[in-house]
Amino acid sequence: MPIIVNLDVMMAKRKIGLMELAEKINITPANLSILKNNKAKAIRFSTLEDICKALDCQPADILEFQKED
């Protein structure tokens, strides 16, 4: 998939764990884990907004586009 989710990188930079972030953004740890491990097929803009607020970052800090060869 050409969209890479770098959520784990931002979480490490902000020193926040999965459970703490899940609680802050009101999402289940299981769903956040799916997103964090790049297994998600989609993300709601409202969820992306909540993540950006909680981590004080921009969407581009979390999502990256890579061309497939």
Biotite code that builds the C-alpha atoms (Angstrom):
import biotite.structure as struc

atoms = struc.array([
    struc.Atom([0.000, 0.000, 0.000], chain_id="A", res_id=1, res_name="MET", atom_name="CA", element="C"),
    struc.Atom([1.508, 3.357, -0.980], chain_id="A", res_id=2, res_name="PRO", atom_name="CA", element="C"),
    struc.Atom([0.237, 5.179, 2.149], chain_id="A", res_id=3, res_name="ILE", atom_name="CA", element="C"),
    struc.Atom([2.515, 4.572, 5.132], chain_id="A", res_id=4, res_name="ILE", atom_name="CA", element="C"),
    struc.Atom([1.307, 5.324, 8.660], chain_id="A", res_id=5, res_name="VAL", atom_name="CA", element="C"),
    struc.Atom([4.105, 6.667, 10.856], chain_id="A", res_id=6, res_name="ASN", atom_name="CA", element="C"),
    struc.Atom([2.001, 6.858, 14.001], chain_id="A", res_id=7, res_name="LEU", atom_name="CA", element="C"),
    struc.Atom([4.481, 4.774, 15.983], chain_id="A", res_id=8, res_name="ASP", atom_name="CA", element="C"),
    struc.Atom([7.244, 7.281, 15.182], chain_id="A", res_id=9, res_name="VAL", atom_name="CA", element="C"),
    struc.Atom([5.171, 10.253, 16.400], chain_id="A", res_id=10, res_name="MET", atom_name="CA", element="C"),
    struc.Atom([4.091, 8.356, 19.501], chain_id="A", res_id=11, res_name="MET", atom_name="CA", element="C"),
    struc.Atom([7.733, 7.643, 20.324], chain_id="A", res_id=12, res_name="ALA", atom_name="CA", element="C"),
    struc.Atom([8.709, 11.284, 19.749], chain_id="A", res_id=13, res_name="LYS", atom_name="CA", element="C"),
    struc.Atom([5.926, 12.419, 22.094], chain_id="A", res_id=14, res_name="ARG", atom_name="CA", element="C"),
    struc.Atom([6.652, 9.618, 24.581], chain_id="A", res_id=15, res_name="LYS", atom_name="CA", element="C"),
    struc.Atom([3.058, 8.410, 24.671], chain_id="A", res_id=16, res_name="ILE", atom_name="CA", element="C"),
    struc.Atom([1.931, 4.804, 24.783], chain_id="A", res_id=17, res_name="GLY", atom_name="CA", element="C"),
    struc.Atom([-0.848, 3.094, 22.886], chain_id="A", res_id=18, res_name="LEU", atom_name="CA", element="C"),
    struc.Atom([-3.220, 2.853, 25.840], chain_id="A", res_id=19, res_name="MET", atom_name="CA", element="C"),
    struc.Atom([-2.747, 6.506, 26.821], chain_id="A", res_id=20, res_name="GLU", atom_name="CA", element="C"),
    struc.Atom([-3.292, 7.780, 23.274], chain_id="A", res_id=21, res_name="LEU", atom_name="CA", element="C"),
    struc.Atom([-6.305, 5.518, 22.772], chain_id="A", res_id=22, res_name="ALA", atom_name="CA", element="C"),
    struc.Atom([-7.863, 6.933, 25.929], chain_id="A", res_id=23, res_name="GLU", atom_name="CA", element="C"),
    struc.Atom([-7.106, 10.542, 24.916], chain_id="A", res_id=24, res_name="LYS", atom_name="CA", element="C"),
    struc.Atom([-8.743, 10.189, 21.510], chain_id="A", res_id=25, res_name="ILE", atom_name="CA", element="C"),
    struc.Atom([-11.561, 7.898, 22.635], chain_id="A", res_id=26, res_name="ASN", atom_name="CA", element="C"),
    struc.Atom([-10.749, 4.942, 20.379], chain_id="A", res_id=27, res_name="ILE", atom_name="CA", element="C"),
    struc.Atom([-10.259, 1.317, 21.325], chain_id="A", res_id=28, res_name="THR", atom_name="CA", element="C"),
    struc.Atom([-6.650, 0.209, 21.775], chain_id="A", res_id=29, res_name="PRO", atom_name="CA", element="C"),
    struc.Atom([-7.298, -2.548, 19.229], chain_id="A", res_id=30, res_name="ALA", atom_name="CA", element="C"),
    struc.Atom([-8.381, -0.070, 16.542], chain_id="A", res_id=31, res_name="ASN", atom_name="CA", element="C"),
    struc.Atom([-5.481, 2.241, 17.316], chain_id="A", res_id=32, res_name="LEU", atom_name="CA", element="C"),
    struc.Atom([-3.117, -0.731, 17.070], chain_id="A", res_id=33, res_name="SER", atom_name="CA", element="C"),
    struc.Atom([-4.493, -1.590, 13.619], chain_id="A", res_id=34, res_name="ILE", atom_name="CA", element="C"),
    struc.Atom([-3.780, 1.967, 12.511], chain_id="A", res_id=35, res_name="LEU", atom_name="CA", element="C"),
    struc.Atom([-0.358, 2.068, 14.180], chain_id="A", res_id=36, res_name="LYS", atom_name="CA", element="C"),
    struc.Atom([0.706, -1.204, 12.523], chain_id="A", res_id=37, res_name="ASN", atom_name="CA", element="C"),
    struc.Atom([-0.289, 0.028, 9.051], chain_id="A", res_id=38, res_name="ASN", atom_name="CA", element="C"),
    struc.Atom([-3.117, -2.528, 8.760], chain_id="A", res_id=39, res_name="LYS", atom_name="CA", element="C"),
    struc.Atom([-5.969, -0.002, 8.417], chain_id="A", res_id=40, res_name="ALA", atom_name="CA", element="C"),
    struc.Atom([-7.750, 0.420, 5.095], chain_id="A", res_id=41, res_name="LYS", atom_name="CA", element="C"),
    struc.Atom([-9.078, 3.890, 5.964], chain_id="A", res_id=42, res_name="ALA", atom_name="CA", element="C"),
    struc.Atom([-9.072, 6.568, 8.646], chain_id="A", res_id=43, res_name="ILE", atom_name="CA", element="C"),
    struc.Atom([-11.772, 9.085, 9.453], chain_id="A", res_id=44, res_name="ARG", atom_name="CA", element="C"),
    struc.Atom([-10.767, 12.726, 9.289], chain_id="A", res_id=45, res_name="PHE", atom_name="CA", element="C"),
    struc.Atom([-12.197, 13.182, 12.781], chain_id="A", res_id=46, res_name="SER", atom_name="CA", element="C"),
    struc.Atom([-9.883, 10.444, 14.104], chain_id="A", res_id=47, res_name="THR", atom_name="CA", element="C"),
    struc.Atom([-6.911, 11.948, 12.279], chain_id="A", res_id=48, res_name="LEU", atom_name="CA", element="C"),
    struc.Atom([-7.787, 15.344, 13.749], chain_id="A", res_id=49, res_name="GLU", atom_name="CA", element="C"),
    struc.Atom([-7.995, 13.888, 17.258], chain_id="A", res_id=50, res_name="ASP", atom_name="CA", element="C"),
    struc.Atom([-4.621, 12.175, 16.843], chain_id="A", res_id=51, res_name="ILE", atom_name="CA", element="C"),
    struc.Atom([-3.020, 15.387, 15.586], chain_id="A", res_id=52, res_name="CYS", atom_name="CA", element="C"),
    struc.Atom([-4.437, 17.341, 18.530], chain_id="A", res_id=53, res_name="LYS", atom_name="CA", element="C"),
    struc.Atom([-3.266, 14.750, 21.055], chain_id="A", res_id=54, res_name="ALA", atom_name="CA", element="C"),
    struc.Atom([0.229, 14.487, 19.554], chain_id="A", res_id=55, res_name="LEU", atom_name="CA", element="C"),
    struc.Atom([0.522, 18.182, 18.616], chain_id="A", res_id=56, res_name="ASP", atom_name="CA", element="C"),
    struc.Atom([1.463, 17.359, 15.039], chain_id="A", res_id=57, res_name="CYS", atom_name="CA", element="C"),
    struc.Atom([0.312, 17.686, 11.443], chain_id="A", res_id=58, res_name="GLN", atom_name="CA", element="C"),
    struc.Atom([-1.325, 14.933, 9.330], chain_id="A", res_id=59, res_name="PRO", atom_name="CA", element="C"),
    struc.Atom([1.845, 14.798, 7.211], chain_id="A", res_id=60, res_name="ALA", atom_name="CA", element="C"),
    struc.Atom([3.781, 13.809, 10.345], chain_id="A", res_id=61, res_name="ASP", atom_name="CA", element="C"),
    struc.Atom([1.639, 10.663, 10.513], chain_id="A", res_id=62, res_name="ILE", atom_name="CA", element="C"),
    struc.Atom([0.820, 9.809, 6.888], chain_id="A", res_id=63, res_name="LEU", atom_name="CA", element="C"),
    struc.Atom([3.357, 9.384, 4.104], chain_id="A", res_id=64, res_name="GLU", atom_name="CA", element="C"),
    struc.Atom([2.885, 8.556, 0.428], chain_id="A", res_id=65, res_name="PHE", atom_name="CA", element="C"),
    struc.Atom([5.360, 6.204, -1.240], chain_id="A", res_id=66, res_name="GLN", atom_name="CA", element="C"),
    struc.Atom([5.230, 5.417, -4.935], chain_id="A", res_id=67, res_name="LYS", atom_name="CA", element="C"),
    struc.Atom([5.051, 1.742, -5.788], chain_id="A", res_id=68, res_name="GLU", atom_name="CA", element="C"),
    struc.Atom([7.622, 0.568, -8.292], chain_id="A", res_id=69, res_name="ASP", atom_name="CA", element="C"),
])
